[in-house]
Amino acid sequence: MTNPRRRGAILATTTALALTLAACGDSADSADSADATGTDAGPITIGIHSGWEEGIAVSYLWQHILQEQGYEVELETADAGIVFTGLAQGDYDVNFDTWLPATHASYVERYGDDLEELGTWFEEAPLTIAVNEDAPIDSLAELAENAELFGNRLVGIESGAGLTRITQEQVIPTYGLEGMEYLVSSTPAMLTELSAAIDAGENVVVTLWRPHWAYDAFPIKDLEDPEGALGEPDDIFVYGHAGFAETYPEVAGWISGFQLDDEQLHSLENIMFNELGGEDNEAAVERWLEENPDFVDSVVG
């Protein structure tokens, strides 16, 4: 599928090249300078996985960073499968929430030739199955025989999420959970179920992941995974469409050095999703940057 915006960018680049060849001296230097930043290549569209809070938080943070540096930025939210398809087709430029080597491996394998790895910003991010802290079990191996204590329900997230696939293909058969109803819904719906059960003093079991602000907001614990069905912890990567670094070399350089630790990410998520309820993500970023005044310089400096 041809992307009109990408086609326009190519035509603009061709025109700029012709003008550069016709010009001389300072004009050529000026054209080279503009091309080196990529700011004339069109807006950067960030694809965000629906419901994945760390990806939402980091995407809004990068929107702020890039806009301060003179780039036009657009944010698009969709199911993970749609994001990766759009990324491969050039409809999206970059995604900040690619979990590897397990969670999103199938998408990277499918679209690998049309994607470009740009960096890793968070390490050791495990997928989890979580329950209320006072639940009478501590391991996934105990869940099947105690399923009635949880209403025979395992509450999940979006259908296209890698966590959903791994739960269906690995966790459920490994631990004999076929008798439980697996609710595939959305991350907000899962969090609503979690919050309601905690408030009511009831047992609840949900699919989750770290880092996530829910671990700070609710008294919950991870069930042990003695069979390793959830896999080893992933790292969180940034992926762009093929050729992103050539089109936006300055941005690719910044992304390659970008890192957040647990404390930084949790504090950003806490402001965005707890204090502001996800209703003003730009304001959340601004508040967080007021508390972390040197952060932007550490990324683009």
C-alpha positions, 0 to 999 in steps of 0.5 A: 500500500502506497502511503500518500504522506510518504510519496509526498516526502519523496517528491519533496526530497527530489525537488530539494535535491534539484534545487541544491544542484542548481544552487551554490555556496551558502544555499547548498550548505543550508539545504544540507543542514535542513536535510541532516535533521529530517525536519522537512521530511514530513510529520513523524507518526508514532503508533501506540499499542492500545492500552499499553501504558508504558508505551502511551507514556513514552510516546507522549514524552517523545511527542513533547521532545520532538516538538520542542526540537521543531518536528511535527508529530502525530500520535495514532493508537491501535491494536498491536497487530494494526500498529505493526502492519501500519509500521511495515507499510509506512503508515506509521513511522515509529513504535516505542513499545516493541517487546522482545524476544517473546511478546511481539516476536511474531510481528517482527518475524512477519514484517522484519524486512520492512522494519528497522530496530532503533534502540532498547530503552528498558530491560528486563520487563516480564509478562505476569499473571497477577492476583490480589495480594491476599489471594490463597495461592502463590503459583500458577500451578495452584490456579486450576484446582482453586479456580472457583475461588476466582469465579473461574475467570482469568481476565485478559487484555486486547486480542492482538496483544502478545501477552494474550497469545502467550497466555492462550498458547502457553500458560493455559495448556501448561497449567491446565486452565482450559476450564477457566473462562478467559476474558479477552477484552481490553487493558482498561476493562481488565484494570476496571475488573481488578480495581472493583475486585480489590475494592470488594475484597474479592479474589481476582486473577489478571494478565499483566506485565512489568513495568505497570503502574498497577503494581503501585496502585493496587495490593497485588502479587505475581503468581510464580511460573515454575514451568516458565510458560510466560517466558523470560523477561523481555526488553522493550525496543523502539522500531521504525519503518525500514529507512527511518534512520535515513529519513530522520537521522537526528531522531534516530540518534537520539532514540539510540541513546534513550533510556528510562529506569523503573523509578522514572517510568513509574513516576511518569505513569503515576502522574499520567494514569493515577493523578490525571486519570489518562485525561491529559497526557500532555499535561502529565508529561509537562509536570513530569519534566518539571520534576526532571528538568535535565531529562530532555537535555540528556536525550538530545544534548 
